[in-house]
Amino acid sequence: MILVTLGTISYPFDRVIEWVDVLMREELIRSPIFVQYGVSNVDQLQGNTKLILQPFVDASQFLELIEQADLVISHAGQGTTRLLASRGARFLLIPRLKKYGEHVDDHQYLFCQTVQTLGIEYCLTLQDLKQALQVPPLQPPKNLFEGPKLADYLQKAYP
């Protein structure tokens, strides 16, 4: 099963919905897909029996879905990325981009560029995603993002 998670913010991420539709029609993805789509428009995916569409999932269901997934295709939220890495998930990131009205700025793209140096793959285009699906990403180390936290440092430095 593939998990597609687009987050819960109030901006649609319709670009990824369109990509999922293309990947299914072109049979580049043949396994079942669970799509957590937030406020994105999923009309074009309705009726596909290989898809489960749900706007939001609670935390326990999300953890179960991560455990069941062979691959996670995710928005590039920092919290979600940390969670996916800590759970040992194989995942790809797709950053929300301002130019498509998917977020207020391009911080997710900047985040992707940074974590790419740690071996985390991201896709900006449908072609990037098609290529990434040919050779799925490796599991990152579960402790990839462990380390000192800025807040802890600041509390000690400035009591």
Contacts in CASP RR format, 6 or more apart in sequence:
PFRMAT RR
TARGET T0000
AUTHOR 0000-0000-0000
METHOD contacts of the structure
MODEL  1
MILVTLGTISYPFDRVIEWVDVLMREELIRSPIFVQYGVSNVDQLQGNTK
LILQPFVDASQFLELIEQADLVISHAGQGTTRLLASRGARFLLIPRLKKY
GEHVDDHQYLFCQTVQTLGIEYCLTLQDLKQALQVPPLQPPKNLFEGPKL
ADYLQKAYP
1 31 0 8 1.000
1 32 0 8 1.000
1 33 0 8 1.000
1 34 0 8 1.000
1 68 0 8 1.000
1 69 0 8 1.000
1 70 0 8 1.000
2 29 0 8 1.000
2 31 0 8 1.000
2 32 0 8 1.000
2 33 0 8 1.000
2 34 0 8 1.000
2 69 0 8 1.000
2 70 0 8 1.000
2 71 0 8 1.000
2 72 0 8 1.000
2 73 0 8 1.000
3 33 0 8 1.000
3 34 0 8 1.000
3 36 0 8 1.000
3 65 0 8 1.000
3 66 0 8 1.000
3 68 0 8 1.000
3 69 0 8 1.000
3 71 0 8 1.000
3 72 0 8 1.000
3 73 0 8 1.000
3 74 0 8 1.000
4 16 0 8 1.000
4 20 0 8 1.000
4 33 0 8 1.000
4 34 0 8 1.000
4 35 0 8 1.000
4 36 0 8 1.000
4 37 0 8 1.000
4 72 0 8 1.000
4 73 0 8 1.000
4 74 0 8 1.000
5 36 0 8 1.000
5 62 0 8 1.000
5 65 0 8 1.000
5 72 0 8 1.000
5 73 0 8 1.000
5 74 0 8 1.000
5 75 0 8 1.000
5 80 0 8 1.000
6 13 0 8 1.000
6 16 0 8 1.000
6 17 0 8 1.000
6 35 0 8 1.000
6 36 0 8 1.000
6 37 0 8 1.000
6 38 0 8 1.000
6 40 0 8 1.000
6 74 0 8 1.000
6 75 0 8 1.000
7 13 0 8 1.000
7 36 0 8 1.000
7 38 0 8 1.000
7 75 0 8 1.000
7 77 0 8 1.000
7 80 0 8 1.000
8 38 0 8 1.000
8 56 0 8 1.000
9 39 0 8 1.000
9 103 0 8 1.000
10 39 0 8 1.000
11 39 0 8 1.000
11 96 0 8 1.000
11 101 0 8 1.000
11 102 0 8 1.000
11 103 0 8 1.000
11 104 0 8 1.000
12 39 0 8 1.000
12 40 0 8 1.000
12 41 0 8 1.000
12 101 0 8 1.000
12 102 0 8 1.000
13 37 0 8 1.000
13 38 0 8 1.000
13 40 0 8 1.000
13 75 0 8 1.000
13 96 0 8 1.000
13 102 0 8 1.000
14 40 0 8 1.000
14 41 0 8 1.000
15 94 0 8 1.000
15 100 0 8 1.000
15 102 0 8 1.000
16 40 0 8 1.000
16 73 0 8 1.000
16 75 0 8 1.000
16 94 0 8 1.000
17 35 0 8 1.000
17 37 0 8 1.000
17 40 0 8 1.000
17 41 0 8 1.000
17 42 0 8 1.000
17 44 0 8 1.000
17 45 0 8 1.000
18 44 0 8 1.000
18 126 0 8 1.000
19 126 0 8 1.000
19 129 0 8 1.000
20 29 0 8 1.000
20 33 0 8 1.000
20 35 0 8 1.000
20 45 0 8 1.000
20 51 0 8 1.000
21 44 0 8 1.000
21 45 0 8 1.000
22 126 0 8 1.000
23 29 0 8 1.000
23 129 0 8 1.000
23 130 0 8 1.000
23 133 0 8 1.000
24 33 0 8 1.000
24 45 0 8 1.000
24 48 0 8 1.000
24 50 0 8 1.000
24 51 0 8 1.000
28 130 0 8 1.000
28 133 0 8 1.000
29 133 0 8 1.000
30 50 0 8 1.000
31 50 0 8 1.000
31 70 0 8 1.000
32 50 0 8 1.000
32 51 0 8 1.000
32 52 0 8 1.000
33 50 0 8 1.000
33 51 0 8 1.000
33 52 0 8 1.000
34 51 0 8 1.000
34 52 0 8 1.000
34 54 0 8 1.000
34 65 0 8 1.000
34 69 0 8 1.000
35 42 0 8 1.000
35 45 0 8 1.000
35 51 0 8 1.000
35 52 0 8 1.000
35 53 0 8 1.000
35 54 0 8 1.000
36 54 0 8 1.000
36 55 0 8 1.000
36 56 0 8 1.000
36 57 0 8 1.000
36 62 0 8 1.000
36 65 0 8 1.000
37 53 0 8 1.000
37 54 0 8 1.000
37 55 0 8 1.000
38 55 0 8 1.000
38 56 0 8 1.000
39 55 0 8 1.000
42 53 0 8 1.000
45 51 0 8 1.000
45 53 0 8 1.000
46 53 0 8 1.000
57 65 0 8 1.000
63 87 0 8 1.000
66 72 0 8 1.000
66 83 0 8 1.000
66 84 0 8 1.000
66 87 0 8 1.000
66 89 0 8 1.000
67 87 0 8 1.000
69 89 0 8 1.000
69 90 0 8 1.000
70 90 0 8 1.000
70 136 0 8 1.000
71 90 0 8 1.000
71 91 0 8 1.000
71 92 0 8 1.000
71 133 0 8 1.000
71 136 0 8 1.000
71 137 0 8 1.000
72 84 0 8 1.000
72 89 0 8 1.000
72 90 0 8 1.000
72 91 0 8 1.000
72 92 0 8 1.000
73 91 0 8 1.000
73 92 0 8 1.000
73 94 0 8 1.000
73 129 0 8 1.000
74 80 0 8 1.000
74 81 0 8 1.000
74 84 0 8 1.000
74 91 0 8 1.000
74 92 0 8 1.000
74 93 0 8 1.000
74 94 0 8 1.000
75 93 0 8 1.000
75 94 0 8 1.000
75 95 0 8 1.000
75 96 0 8 1.000
75 108 0 8 1.000
76 93 0 8 1.000
76 94 0 8 1.000
76 95 0 8 1.000
76 96 0 8 1.000
76 108 0 8 1.000
76 109 0 8 1.000
76 111 0 8 1.000
76 112 0 8 1.000
76 122 0 8 1.000
77 93 0 8 1.000
77 108 0 8 1.000
77 111 0 8 1.000
78 111 0 8 1.000
81 91 0 8 1.000
81 93 0 8 1.000
81 111 0 8 1.000
81 115 0 8 1.000
81 120 0 8 1.000
81 145 0 8 1.000
82 145 0 8 1.000
84 91 0 8 1.000
85 91 0 8 1.000
85 120 0 8 1.000
85 140 0 8 1.000
85 141 0 8 1.000
85 142 0 8 1.000
85 144 0 8 1.000
85 145 0 8 1.000
86 142 0 8 1.000
86 143 0 8 1.000
86 144 0 8 1.000
86 145 0 8 1.000
87 142 0 8 1.000
88 139 0 8 1.000
88 140 0 8 1.000
88 142 0 8 1.000
89 139 0 8 1.000
90 136 0 8 1.000
90 137 0 8 1.000
90 138 0 8 1.000
90 139 0 8 1.000
91 120 0 8 1.000
91 137 0 8 1.000
92 121 0 8 1.000
92 122 0 8 1.000
92 123 0 8 1.000
92 129 0 8 1.000
92 132 0 8 1.000
92 137 0 8 1.000
93 108 0 8 1.000
93 112 0 8 1.000
93 115 0 8 1.000
93 120 0 8 1.000
93 121 0 8 1.000
93 122 0 8 1.000
93 123 0 8 1.000
94 122 0 8 1.000
94 123 0 8 1.000
94 124 0 8 1.000
94 129 0 8 1.000
95 106 0 8 1.000
95 108 0 8 1.000
95 109 0 8 1.000
95 111 0 8 1.000
95 112 0 8 1.000
95 122 0 8 1.000
95 124 0 8 1.000
96 102 0 8 1.000
96 103 0 8 1.000
96 108 0 8 1.000
97 103 0 8 1.000
97 106 0 8 1.000
97 108 0 8 1.000
97 109 0 8 1.000
97 124 0 8 1.000
98 104 0 8 1.000
98 105 0 8 1.000
98 106 0 8 1.000
109 124 0 8 1.000
112 120 0 8 1.000
112 122 0 8 1.000
113 122 0 8 1.000
115 122 0 8 1.000
116 122 0 8 1.000
118 140 0 8 1.000
118 144 0 8 1.000
119 137 0 8 1.000
119 140 0 8 1.000
120 137 0 8 1.000
120 140 0 8 1.000
120 144 0 8 1.000
121 132 0 8 1.000
121 137 0 8 1.000
122 128 0 8 1.000
123 129 0 8 1.000
123 132 0 8 1.000
END
